Amino acid sequence: MESWVITIDGPAGAGKSTVARMLAERLGAVFLDTGAMYRALTAAAMDKSVNLEDAETLLKIFETTRFQFEHDGQVLRVLVDGKDYTQRIRLPEVTEKVRYAACQPAVRSRLVQMQQDFARQFPKVVTEGRDQGTVVFPNARWKFFLEADVMERARRRQKDLAQSGRYVSLEELKEQIENRDASDRNRSVGPLTAAADAVVIDTTSLTAQEVVEKILQIVGTVDGGS
């Protein structure tokens, strides 16, 4: 099945997941949260207390662990060997360590294949990540890159954590985000960068709904046969 794809890339806290989820719902498309795949592998490796910097070990875990990504409305449920990891993969300690899986070329290659295989199951896909428009879906029909001020991104992250009963200071979150940005932009494989043909949107002063409306003005009303 040949899908049409909208890619939404950008750094942590720019609003990619929220916007992609809302956009997918508006367009009747499937939402692909690629970060959940990296997070699921990271959480599985952490549970086994392995060296996250060892690519061979991560690959072994990838190959011997059953990862399932199921849509429950527009929520992507994550199962690892049958256990629900949907909430676990969002914990700060997992977020902090995702970079180890993200920077390993062999691991990324397998996860990129997983993302492409996932997309082929559906006629319409909205996907978000850091290299969707540049590496995973270079021929996507539409590409967007969201960015925002780092302190605003820290505030958004703090609000998300507070909703799950966790408090982390803004300064700590700002430092985590800056470290993640540096790691994402400087890695040798699939670095965080806007595709040459991507539309860049600064979301600092925009609500998620306003970003969605901007995107809809560009893509218009889409149907699977257009």
N, C-alpha and C positions, 0 to 999 in steps of 0.2 A: 504494500500500500504506500503510495506516494503522499506524504503529508505536506500541507503548507505550515510554515513555522514562523512565529514571531519570537525573536530573541531579545531578552532584556538583561544587559550586563551592567556591572558597576560594583563599587566597593561595599563593604559591610555597612549597613545602616542607611543606605541611600533609598531604601524603600522597594527594592526589587521584588521581594516575595509578596508583599501586600499588593503592589500594583499588578504583578503578573497574575496573582490569584483572582483579583477583581476583574482584570481584563479578560481572562479566560472565561469567567462566568458570563460577562457581557456578550462575548462572541460565541458562546457555546462550544468552547475549545477545552482541551485537557490541559491542566497546569502541571508542568514538569519542574519540580524543585530539585535541581541538581545538587545543591548544597547538602540536601538530606542524604544523598548517596555517599558523599565524602564523610559526612558526620556519622553515618551508620557504620561504615568501615572503621572509622576512628574509635567509636564507642566499643565496638566488638573487640578491637585490638587492646584497648585500655582494660577491658574486663578480663583479658587473658594475661595482663601485666607483661606484655612483650615490649621489645625495643622498637619504638615507633619510627626510628630513623633507619631501620633495616628493611629495605625494599623487598627482599626475598620473603621475610617473615610476613609483611603486609600482604604480599601476593598469595602466600599460603592461606592466610586467614580469609582472603577474598574468595579463594577457590574452594575452601572447605566449610564456609559459612553460608547459610541460606538467607539471602536478603529478599524481602518482599516489600513492594511499594504499591499500596492499594488506595484508590480514590474513595473517599467517604464524603460525597458532595464535592466541595473544592478543597477539602483537607486531605493531605497526603499522609496516610497512616504508614508507619515504618515498622516492619517486623524483622527481627533478627533471630534466626532459628526458632521462629514461632512466638517469640516474646515481643510484646509491644514496646518499642523504643521511641515512639513518637515524641514524648516529652523529654526523655533522657538525652536525646541527641541535641537538645537546645540548651543544655546546661553549660555555664561558662567554662568549666574545666574541659568539656569536649570542644567547644569553640576555640579555645586557646591552642589546642593540639591538632586541629584539622590541617594545619599547614604542613605537617609531616607527610600526610598522604598526598596532599596537593602538589608537593614539590618533587615527588618521585615519578620520573617519566614512565616507567613500566606500569606503575599503579594507575596513573592518570589515563594511560592508553586503554586499560581494561574498563575503567569507569566511563570514559568517553564512548566506548563501544556499547556499554550498558545503556547510556543515555540515547544513543542513536537507535538501538534496538527498541527501547521503550517508545520513542516517538513514532516509529514505523507502525505501531499497533493502532494509531489513531489518525483520522483525517485532518484534524486541526489541533495544533499544539502551541501553547505559549510557554516558553522555557526561560528560566532565569539562572544566572550564574556569573562567572567572571570571564569565561572564554567561549561563550555560546556562539556569538557572532563571528568570532575570529577562527576558532578551531573546530568546535563540534558541529555547527551548522553554518558553514561559510557561505552556503547558497540560500540561506533563509530569505523568505520573501520580504520581511521587514526586520530591521535591526534598530535597537535603541540602547543608549548608554545613560544610566542615571548616576548623578553625582550630587553631593551635598557637603556643606561645611562639617568639619570633623566634630565640633562640639554639638551641633544639632544631631548628628548621628549618634553621639554618646547619649544624648538626652532620650532619643527614641529607644535605644537599647535599654536604658535604665527603666523606662516606662514599661517595656515589654517584660522585663524581669520582675518588676514590682507586681505585675498582674499575676505572676505565678508565685508570689510570696517571697521573692528574693530581693535583697537590697545590695547594690554595689555602687560605690561612689562614682561621681561623674569623672573625676580625675583618673581613677583606675580604669574605667571603661574607655576613656579617651586614649590612654596609653595602650590598652589592648588593641584598639582599632588602628592606631597609628602603626603599631608593630605588625598587625595583620596586613595593612596596606603595603608596607615596605616589603614584606615577604611575598605578597601576591604580585606586586609590580616588578620585582627583581628576580623572580624565579626564571629558570632557563626554559621551562616548558609551560605553555599555556598561560603566559603572564597576563595580569589584569591590564587591559588596554582597550580603548574603543576601536571597533572595526572602522576602516576608512570610510565605509558607506553607512555608518550608524548615525542616527539622529541623537544628539546629546541634549539631555534635559537636566537642568539644575533644580533639584527638588527641595532645596533648603527652606524656601518660604511657601511651598505648595503642599496641599493635603494630597493624600493618595488618590482621592476622587478627582482632584484637579489634574493630576498627572495622567490618570486614565483618560480623562476627557481630551487632553492634548494628544494622546496617542490615537484615540478614536478619530480625531479630526484628520489625522494623517492616513490611517489605514481604511477608514470608512466602514461601511457595513460589508462584512465579508461572508461569503458562503463557500462551502466546500468545493463547488465546481468552478469558481471564478479564478 
